[in-house]
Amino acid sequence: MNIHTPKVTVGALPASRKIYKPGTLHTGLRVPMREISVHPSAGEPPVTVYDSSGPYTDAGVETSIERGLSRLRQEWVEARGDVERYEGRLIRPEDNGFVSGDRLTPEFPVRNQPLRAKAGRAVTQLAYARAGIVTPEMEFVAIRENLGREALRVRLERDGESFGAAIPDYVTPEFVRDEVALGRAIIPANINHPESEPMIIGRNFLVKINANIGNSAVTSSMAEEVEKMVWAIRWGADTVMDLSTGRNIHNIRDWIIRNAPVPIGTVPLYQALEKVGGVAEDLSWEVFRDTLVEQAEQGVDYFTIHAGVRLPYIPLTVDRVTGIVSRGGSIMAKWCLYHHRESFLYEHFEEICDICRAYDVSFSLGDGLRPGSIADANDAAQFAELETLGELTKIAWAKDCQVMIEGPGHVPMHKIKANMDKQLAVCGEAPFYTLGPLTTDIAPGYDHITSGIGAAMIGWFGTAMLCYVTPKEHLGLPDRNDVKIGVITYKIAAHAADLAKGHPAAKVRDDALSRARFEFRWEDQFNLSLDPDTARAFHDETLPKEAHKVAHFCSMCGPKFCSMRISHDIRAEAQKEGLAAMAEKFRIGGELYMPLDQAEVAETEPANRP
Amino acid sequence: MNIHTPKVTVGALPASRKIYKPGTLHTGLRVPMREISVHPSAGEPPVTVYDSSGPYTDAGVETSIERGLSRLRQEWVEARGDVERYEGRLIRPEDNGFVSGDRLTPEFPVRNQPLRAKAGRAVTQLAYARAGIVTPEMEFVAIRENLGREALRVRLERDGESFGAAIPDYVTPEFVRDEVALGRAIIPANINHPESEPMIIGRNFLVKINANIGNSAVTSSMAEEVEKMVWAIRWGADTVMDLSTGRNIHNIRDWIIRNAPVPIGTVPLYQALEKVGGVAEDLSWEVFRDTLVEQAEQGVDYFTIHAGVRLPYIPLTVDRVTGIVSRGGSIMAKWCLYHHRESFLYEHFEEICDICRAYDVSFSLGDGLRPGSIADANDAAQFAELETLGELTKIAWAKDCQVMIEGPGHVPMHKIKANMDKQLAVCGEAPFYTLGPLTTDIAPGYDHITSGIGAAMIGWFGTAMLCYVTPKEHLGLPDRNDVKIGVITYKIAAHAADLAKGHPAAKVRDDALSRARFEFRWEDQFNLSLDPDTARAFHDETLPKEAHKVAHFCSMCGPKFCSMRISHDIRAEAQKEGLAAMAEKFRIGGELYMPLDQAEVAETEPANRP
């Protein structure tokens, strides 16, 4: 087994330690966050930041990929008394694409019997929320979203434009319950994924990001994919989608889920297609249903379901520049046309709901008809599907299923807000989960950037989760390096959105880092940043010595021209004089002086809506 | 000499050739652009794109760094009959920081006597424009901005939101003259930089980008800086600023300007500071004036002048998180405080204008008090300076000097538009030239991305030129690789802005690339992109064989799952059936069918203002 066990990256990030906040309503909660310490000379407390990296960055925990993570939610699920353990579906050769021998990925060493809802019960966070119950998961995410701040003691700065969102100063478990009950937020948490540290996706919470991993028929392996998952969350991915389309889909997913402290999403249609030998026409509701149950038993937290790709919409795509760019969307469109029938996903949607509500698998209603080029943005096909997703949201909610809505794609900047407005109106404020959008087509190799622009903007406008794009988009399967760059780019977009929305928890980190920068606390600047390793390495390319880490300059300007160093000289001068004395001096001569009280009039104006 | 001659990157980009469009009003104009050819099977004409890379990418031209570029504007300048040649200022040891021996960069081998305006004459493009004259430079840029399109024959798609800009379908020389006369655009073109291919900076033209190069006391050399300039324009930089702050500033600049087909900008204060041994307090108007003349004679096309850093504003910065982050701004603030005097730049501003109008050096009115952190964005210091820049704009215009206004900085997304609106109102619509802005502080190592987001947005809102930021921002001097990444990122931002503004020339490239992508013309996709080398290399990491370049998949999804391949199958199916037949089939059974005429109602809505 040793030969096959993936090696993953463990260890704390620099100057960081994992802390755990306790619950009050529910005992035994241990809500993880990360504390970044700064140099004592700063006289500042550590900065607490959101932490999706799981036990891998906890120096006090020894993880073992073969054992999986501890099943922290197990008790909570069982304590609700509404689930039963059962034998579960056994693995079949088609689940792994009919691979055998040494081409077959080993099974995960530990097999747990799956849970499912007792007859007639809905075991979703939505059902509990509507019943007025604050679950341990809800309290967990409330504590997590607060990052330890207590607005009741410290008046928080609110400076932003949230376009009508309702971000509270302080997140209470009751607020979480209410948001979930309204369908405005989801807590993706399959009862069979008890290793997952609960998190929330919703417009009134921190903007989240997703990283896509998974093999393809051409490349990658289980070991690489497990390491990609651990690597992605280390840098900040809040959920991970396993989009594998090659061999060993079932077994790879097991290794991933058992070791994932974040929600795992999938597109079940991919595995269903593999089961029918890759022939889209041979898909059927029965094969698909079987795949849903298989994946729900493993613990997949959300399913992308392309039930909005309806037969009548397909003709709307034939004049597009880039047709249908969604894998699932194109597969369903092919099936529909071949059979001259309405989508089996659409027709059997209520049965899909029945499965999801029995395991608490959230829906990610797929945007199979999203635009894959600037030319196709906001077209009839795209919005026809969105209308259907709105219709399906209501059906899913009626079945107590949690729902989020997937979105584009390729959209030029001036068309982005219309997407947000329409989705809010049509889908009852269910959380929006977009792929970018890319704001131009002309830069393959840099699509993390073309899309980071659109993602930041649509996150600001209200999108709850941003699906990352890596530099390899359109060109090939991302490797580990690409995963990191994609994650960092999307953490930037999400954080820029939080700042612009006026999220009270956001600016703390920017301010702490800028103070470190201004005071030439180089290590602190690196450690507070999203990627301390890279920041340090870039600095050290030209100034590698330890002495340089306290230098009051860097190689951009050198010692004479460093504006920050000169700014310190200026302040020393100003303080020596005393501002009042300076004002007096300037008054002599009259016109030169602008009194400080007049200066206040010119102060920062309230945020404007662009 | 050979040992010291920089090696620069020459040669056409893939599938590209340089073409030259002739003038009509002025004979002898040769306006460069780049034609990218696609595979014959596409049946499509080449795509014409804007080209700032100069003769270095013209296979028909042999360049020699020791000789410099051909002085294409020389005749035009002399034909105006308003300039005189004179001896010029001789180089002094302080111009190169008192370096000698083999630490002294060799002088550029060719010395031309400088030109200056005859007594009392203003030789600026603004003066000519106001006099109703359409100069060769104006016709040149009109042709350049059109990229060969003729709106009169082809009705151009206009789909965008330009926030009140006035982008014409087709740029005429008269339109250019009018925009320049109004001060809404500038053509930076020092009479002593005749090698420069004229270009225009203005809200109603394509958004431009600037790349910063230059050594520091810590690192880099003339050879590296000349290659950086050639490298930067190869990838799309429209102007280049030489921000050298180390040794050999004068000689390095000569080598750069004589070989630069794009306008070169500087901050003369840096060299002035070097001349007084790096002691800000020892600066004086006399040293500065001498430096202006020295640099104007060399051919610098625009000067950043921090005349807005006024004595009364300095107290407004003492409570900032990051003080003054502009090198020039901090130097001037230090001088003012030390001498308890108003800025000599502000007091002698009209004399600076007299120099600029005699050589046609454009002003880039510096944002010395720009915010260097999210916390400082849009504060009193920043806007006080902007008000002064507005005042100075009027003074400069009264002297026939061309003016653009520099802008921030670090600004969260919700505060970006206010910057644009204020600058338009206060500065009489003079072109805005921003540095980003960075939309969060927390990602050193990735500040090309944090700022690319803000730059795309502020470009959309009306900013005329975007000054790039590289991954090394805040950490060290950028190297050649950083320069390229910064340029590509800012080309993305500028193009995304052009698209969103509805610039008629923009979408052609996105559409051509997306068609190539959809048709699996891989080489065409790479060649049409901003960075063909990287796109190709990324693709080839997993699929390197030549056969893969016609494959109907890549390693992201493999052959079975490629949505574009499946889309082609779908279209073949649809065509076989015929859309009408399909519609008929669907009508049977009724509810499944959405008639195509109803589909049109759901079509793309007009662009919304966010």
Chai-1 contact restraints between the chains, C-beta under 6 A:
chainA,res_idxA,chainB,res_idxB,connection_type,confidence,min_distance_angstrom,max_distance_angstrom,comment,restraint_id
A,G160,B,H414,contact,1.0,0.0,6.0,A-B,restraint_1
A,E161,B,H414,contact,1.0,0.0,6.0,A-B,restraint_2
A,S216,B,S555,contact,1.0,0.0,6.0,A-B,restraint_3
A,S216,B,C557,contact,1.0,0.0,6.0,A-B,restraint_4
A,S216,B,G558,contact,1.0,0.0,6.0,A-B,restraint_5
A,A217,B,G558,contact,1.0,0.0,6.0,A-B,restraint_6
A,V218,B,S555,contact,1.0,0.0,6.0,A-B,restraint_7
A,V218,B,G558,contact,1.0,0.0,6.0,A-B,restraint_8
A,T219,B,T542,contact,1.0,0.0,6.0,A-B,restraint_9
A,T219,B,S555,contact,1.0,0.0,6.0,A-B,restraint_10
A,T245,B,F561,contact,1.0,0.0,6.0,A-B,restraint_11
A,G278,B,K560,contact,1.0,0.0,6.0,A-B,restraint_12
A,L311,B,L592,contact,1.0,0.0,6.0,A-B,restraint_13
A,P312,B,L592,contact,1.0,0.0,6.0,A-B,restraint_14
A,P312,B,Y593,contact,1.0,0.0,6.0,A-B,restraint_15
A,P312,B,M594,contact,1.0,0.0,6.0,A-B,restraint_16
A,P315,B,L579,contact,1.0,0.0,6.0,A-B,restraint_17
A,L316,B,A599,contact,1.0,0.0,6.0,A-B,restraint_18
A,V318,B,R571,contact,1.0,0.0,6.0,A-B,restraint_19
A,V318,B,A574,contact,1.0,0.0,6.0,A-B,restraint_20
A,V321,B,S514,contact,1.0,0.0,6.0,A-B,restraint_21
A,T322,B,S514,contact,1.0,0.0,6.0,A-B,restraint_22
A,T322,B,F518,contact,1.0,0.0,6.0,A-B,restraint_23
A,G323,B,S567,contact,1.0,0.0,6.0,A-B,restraint_24
A,I324,B,S563,contact,1.0,0.0,6.0,A-B,restraint_25
A,I324,B,S567,contact,1.0,0.0,6.0,A-B,restraint_26
A,V325,B,S563,contact,1.0,0.0,6.0,A-B,restraint_27
A,S326,B,S563,contact,1.0,0.0,6.0,A-B,restraint_28
A,R327,B,C557,contact,1.0,0.0,6.0,A-B,restraint_29
A,R327,B,F561,contact,1.0,0.0,6.0,A-B,restraint_30
A,R327,B,S563,contact,1.0,0.0,6.0,A-B,restraint_31
A,S330,B,S563,contact,1.0,0.0,6.0,A-B,restraint_32
A,S330,B,I566,contact,1.0,0.0,6.0,A-B,restraint_33
A,S330,B,S567,contact,1.0,0.0,6.0,A-B,restraint_34
A,A333,B,I570,contact,1.0,0.0,6.0,A-B,restraint_35
A,K334,B,I566,contact,1.0,0.0,6.0,A-B,restraint_36
A,K334,B,D569,contact,1.0,0.0,6.0,A-B,restraint_37
A,K334,B,I570,contact,1.0,0.0,6.0,A-B,restraint_38
A,L337,B,E573,contact,1.0,0.0,6.0,A-B,restraint_39
A,H340,B,K585,contact,1.0,0.0,6.0,A-B,restraint_40
A,E342,B,L592,contact,1.0,0.0,6.0,A-B,restraint_41
A,S373,B,S514,contact,1.0,0.0,6.0,A-B,restraint_42
A,I374,B,D510,contact,1.0,0.0,6.0,A-B,restraint_43
A,A375,B,D511,contact,1.0,0.0,6.0,A-B,restraint_44
A,N378,B,T604,contact,1.0,0.0,6.0,A-B,restraint_45
A,D379,B,T604,contact,1.0,0.0,6.0,A-B,restraint_46
A,A380,B,A599,contact,1.0,0.0,6.0,A-B,restraint_47
A,A380,B,A602,contact,1.0,0.0,6.0,A-B,restraint_48
A,A380,B,E603,contact,1.0,0.0,6.0,A-B,restraint_49
A,F383,B,A602,contact,1.0,0.0,6.0,A-B,restraint_50
A,A384,B,A602,contact,1.0,0.0,6.0,A-B,restraint_51
A,P412,B,L499,contact,1.0,0.0,6.0,A-B,restraint_52
A,P412,B,A500,contact,1.0,0.0,6.0,A-B,restraint_53
A,M413,B,W460,contact,1.0,0.0,6.0,A-B,restraint_54
A,M413,B,A496,contact,1.0,0.0,6.0,A-B,restraint_55
A,M413,B,A500,contact,1.0,0.0,6.0,A-B,restraint_56
A,H414,B,G160,contact,1.0,0.0,6.0,A-B,restraint_57
A,H414,B,E161,contact,1.0,0.0,6.0,A-B,restraint_58
A,H414,B,A500,contact,1.0,0.0,6.0,A-B,restraint_59
A,H414,B,A607,contact,1.0,0.0,6.0,A-B,restraint_60
A,K415,B,A607,contact,1.0,0.0,6.0,A-B,restraint_61
A,K417,B,N608,contact,1.0,0.0,6.0,A-B,restraint_62
A,K417,B,P610,contact,1.0,0.0,6.0,A-B,restraint_63
A,A418,B,N608,contact,1.0,0.0,6.0,A-B,restraint_64
A,T439,B,A496,contact,1.0,0.0,6.0,A-B,restraint_65
A,T440,B,H495,contact,1.0,0.0,6.0,A-B,restraint_66
A,T440,B,A496,contact,1.0,0.0,6.0,A-B,restraint_67
A,T440,B,L499,contact,1.0,0.0,6.0,A-B,restraint_68
A,T440,B,D510,contact,1.0,0.0,6.0,A-B,restraint_69
A,D441,B,D510,contact,1.0,0.0,6.0,A-B,restraint_70
A,D441,B,L513,contact,1.0,0.0,6.0,A-B,restraint_71
A,D441,B,S514,contact,1.0,0.0,6.0,A-B,restraint_72
A,I442,B,R509,contact,1.0,0.0,6.0,A-B,restraint_73
A,I442,B,D510,contact,1.0,0.0,6.0,A-B,restraint_74
A,I442,B,L513,contact,1.0,0.0,6.0,A-B,restraint_75
A,I442,B,S529,contact,1.0,0.0,6.0,A-B,restraint_76
A,I442,B,L530,contact,1.0,0.0,6.0,A-B,restraint_77
A,A443,B,I492,contact,1.0,0.0,6.0,A-B,restraint_78
A,A443,B,S529,contact,1.0,0.0,6.0,A-B,restraint_79
A,A443,B,L530,contact,1.0,0.0,6.0,A-B,restraint_80
A,P444,B,S529,contact,1.0,0.0,6.0,A-B,restraint_81
A,P444,B,A535,contact,1.0,0.0,6.0,A-B,restraint_82
A,G445,B,D531,contact,1.0,0.0,6.0,A-B,restraint_83
A,G445,B,T534,contact,1.0,0.0,6.0,A-B,restraint_84
A,G445,B,A535,contact,1.0,0.0,6.0,A-B,restraint_85
A,G445,B,F538,contact,1.0,0.0,6.0,A-B,restraint_86
A,Y446,B,I488,contact,1.0,0.0,6.0,A-B,restraint_87
A,I449,B,I449,contact,1.0,0.0,6.0,A-B,restraint_88
A,I449,B,G452,contact,1.0,0.0,6.0,A-B,restraint_89
A,I449,B,T489,contact,1.0,0.0,6.0,A-B,restraint_90
A,I449,B,I492,contact,1.0,0.0,6.0,A-B,restraint_91
A,T450,B,I492,contact,1.0,0.0,6.0,A-B,restraint_92
A,G452,B,I449,contact,1.0,0.0,6.0,A-B,restraint_93
A,I453,B,I453,contact,1.0,0.0,6.0,A-B,restraint_94
A,I453,B,A456,contact,1.0,0.0,6.0,A-B,restraint_95
A,I453,B,A496,contact,1.0,0.0,6.0,A-B,restraint_96
A,A456,B,I453,contact,1.0,0.0,6.0,A-B,restraint_97
A,W460,B,M413,contact,1.0,0.0,6.0,A-B,restraint_98
A,K472,B,F538,contact,1.0,0.0,6.0,A-B,restraint_99
A,L475,B,F538,contact,1.0,0.0,6.0,A-B,restraint_100
A,L475,B,H539,contact,1.0,0.0,6.0,A-B,restraint_101
A,G476,B,H539,contact,1.0,0.0,6.0,A-B,restraint_102
A,G476,B,T542,contact,1.0,0.0,6.0,A-B,restraint_103
A,G476,B,C554,contact,1.0,0.0,6.0,A-B,restraint_104
A,G476,B,S555,contact,1.0,0.0,6.0,A-B,restraint_105
A,G476,B,M556,contact,1.0,0.0,6.0,A-B,restraint_106
A,L477,B,S555,contact,1.0,0.0,6.0,A-B,restraint_107
A,L477,B,M556,contact,1.0,0.0,6.0,A-B,restraint_108
A,I488,B,Y446,contact,1.0,0.0,6.0,A-B,restraint_109
A,T489,B,I449,contact,1.0,0.0,6.0,A-B,restraint_110
A,I492,B,A443,contact,1.0,0.0,6.0,A-B,restraint_111
A,I492,B,I449,contact,1.0,0.0,6.0,A-B,restraint_112
A,I492,B,T450,contact,1.0,0.0,6.0,A-B,restraint_113
A,H495,B,T440,contact,1.0,0.0,6.0,A-B,restraint_114
A,A496,B,M413,contact,1.0,0.0,6.0,A-B,restraint_115
A,A496,B,T439,contact,1.0,0.0,6.0,A-B,restraint_116
A,A496,B,T440,contact,1.0,0.0,6.0,A-B,restraint_117
A,A496,B,I453,contact,1.0,0.0,6.0,A-B,restraint_118
A,L499,B,P412,contact,1.0,0.0,6.0,A-B,restraint_119
A,L499,B,T440,contact,1.0,0.0,6.0,A-B,restraint_120
A,A500,B,P412,contact,1.0,0.0,6.0,A-B,restraint_121
A,A500,B,M413,contact,1.0,0.0,6.0,A-B,restraint_122
A,A500,B,H414,contact,1.0,0.0,6.0,A-B,restraint_123
A,R509,B,I442,contact,1.0,0.0,6.0,A-B,restraint_124
A,D510,B,I374,contact,1.0,0.0,6.0,A-B,restraint_125
A,D510,B,T440,contact,1.0,0.0,6.0,A-B,restraint_126
A,D510,B,D441,contact,1.0,0.0,6.0,A-B,restraint_127
A,D510,B,I442,contact,1.0,0.0,6.0,A-B,restraint_128
A,D511,B,A375,contact,1.0,0.0,6.0,A-B,restraint_129
A,L513,B,D441,contact,1.0,0.0,6.0,A-B,restraint_130
A,L513,B,I442,contact,1.0,0.0,6.0,A-B,restraint_131
A,S514,B,V321,contact,1.0,0.0,6.0,A-B,restraint_132
A,S514,B,T322,contact,1.0,0.0,6.0,A-B,restraint_133
A,S514,B,S373,contact,1.0,0.0,6.0,A-B,restraint_134
A,S514,B,D441,contact,1.0,0.0,6.0,A-B,restraint_135
A,F518,B,T322,contact,1.0,0.0,6.0,A-B,restraint_136
A,S529,B,I442,contact,1.0,0.0,6.0,A-B,restraint_137
A,S529,B,A443,contact,1.0,0.0,6.0,A-B,restraint_138
A,S529,B,P444,contact,1.0,0.0,6.0,A-B,restraint_139
A,L530,B,I442,contact,1.0,0.0,6.0,A-B,restraint_140
A,L530,B,A443,contact,1.0,0.0,6.0,A-B,restraint_141
A,D531,B,G445,contact,1.0,0.0,6.0,A-B,restraint_142
A,T534,B,G445,contact,1.0,0.0,6.0,A-B,restraint_143
A,A535,B,P444,contact,1.0,0.0,6.0,A-B,restraint_144
A,A535,B,G445,contact,1.0,0.0,6.0,A-B,restraint_145
A,F538,B,G445,contact,1.0,0.0,6.0,A-B,restraint_146
A,F538,B,K472,contact,1.0,0.0,6.0,A-B,restraint_147
A,F538,B,L475,contact,1.0,0.0,6.0,A-B,restraint_148
A,H539,B,L475,contact,1.0,0.0,6.0,A-B,restraint_149
A,H539,B,G476,contact,1.0,0.0,6.0,A-B,restraint_150
A,T542,B,T219,contact,1.0,0.0,6.0,A-B,restraint_151
A,T542,B,G476,contact,1.0,0.0,6.0,A-B,restraint_152
A,C554,B,G476,contact,1.0,0.0,6.0,A-B,restraint_153
A,S555,B,S216,contact,1.0,0.0,6.0,A-B,restraint_154
A,S555,B,V218,contact,1.0,0.0,6.0,A-B,restraint_155
A,S555,B,T219,contact,1.0,0.0,6.0,A-B,restraint_156
A,S555,B,G476,contact,1.0,0.0,6.0,A-B,restraint_157
A,S555,B,L477,contact,1.0,0.0,6.0,A-B,restraint_158
A,M556,B,G476,contact,1.0,0.0,6.0,A-B,restraint_159
A,M556,B,L477,contact,1.0,0.0,6.0,A-B,restraint_160
A,C557,B,S216,contact,1.0,0.0,6.0,A-B,restraint_161
A,C557,B,R327,contact,1.0,0.0,6.0,A-B,restraint_162
A,G558,B,S216,contact,1.0,0.0,6.0,A-B,restraint_163
A,G558,B,A217,contact,1.0,0.0,6.0,A-B,restraint_164
A,G558,B,V218,contact,1.0,0.0,6.0,A-B,restraint_165
A,K560,B,G278,contact,1.0,0.0,6.0,A-B,restraint_166
A,F561,B,T245,contact,1.0,0.0,6.0,A-B,restraint_167
A,F561,B,R327,contact,1.0,0.0,6.0,A-B,restraint_168
A,S563,B,I324,contact,1.0,0.0,6.0,A-B,restraint_169
A,S563,B,V325,contact,1.0,0.0,6.0,A-B,restraint_170
A,S563,B,S326,contact,1.0,0.0,6.0,A-B,restraint_171
A,S563,B,R327,contact,1.0,0.0,6.0,A-B,restraint_172
A,S563,B,S330,contact,1.0,0.0,6.0,A-B,restraint_173
A,I566,B,S330,contact,1.0,0.0,6.0,A-B,restraint_174
A,I566,B,K334,contact,1.0,0.0,6.0,A-B,restraint_175
A,S567,B,G323,contact,1.0,0.0,6.0,A-B,restraint_176
A,S567,B,I324,contact,1.0,0.0,6.0,A-B,restraint_177
A,S567,B,S330,contact,1.0,0.0,6.0,A-B,restraint_178
A,D569,B,K334,contact,1.0,0.0,6.0,A-B,restraint_179
A,I570,B,A333,contact,1.0,0.0,6.0,A-B,restraint_180
A,I570,B,K334,contact,1.0,0.0,6.0,A-B,restraint_181
A,R571,B,V318,contact,1.0,0.0,6.0,A-B,restraint_182
A,E573,B,L337,contact,1.0,0.0,6.0,A-B,restraint_183
A,A574,B,V318,contact,1.0,0.0,6.0,A-B,restraint_184
A,L579,B,P315,contact,1.0,0.0,6.0,A-B,restraint_185
A,K585,B,H340,contact,1.0,0.0,6.0,A-B,restraint_186
A,L592,B,L311,contact,1.0,0.0,6.0,A-B,restraint_187
A,L592,B,P312,contact,1.0,0.0,6.0,A-B,restraint_188
A,L592,B,E342,contact,1.0,0.0,6.0,A-B,restraint_189
A,Y593,B,P312,contact,1.0,0.0,6.0,A-B,restraint_190
A,M594,B,P312,contact,1.0,0.0,6.0,A-B,restraint_191
A,A599,B,L316,contact,1.0,0.0,6.0,A-B,restraint_192
A,A599,B,A380,contact,1.0,0.0,6.0,A-B,restraint_193
A,A602,B,A380,contact,1.0,0.0,6.0,A-B,restraint_194
A,A602,B,F383,contact,1.0,0.0,6.0,A-B,restraint_195
A,A602,B,A384,contact,1.0,0.0,6.0,A-B,restraint_196
A,E603,B,A380,contact,1.0,0.0,6.0,A-B,restraint_197
A,T604,B,N378,contact,1.0,0.0,6.0,A-B,restraint_198
A,T604,B,D379,contact,1.0,0.0,6.0,A-B,restraint_199
A,A607,B,H414,contact,1.0,0.0,6.0,A-B,restraint_200
A,N608,B,K417,contact,1.0,0.0,6.0,A-B,restraint_201
A,N608,B,A418,contact,1.0,0.0,6.0,A-B,restraint_202
A,P610,B,K417,contact,1.0,0.0,6.0,A-B,restraint_203
A,P610,B,P610,contact,1.0,0.0,6.0,A-B,restraint_204
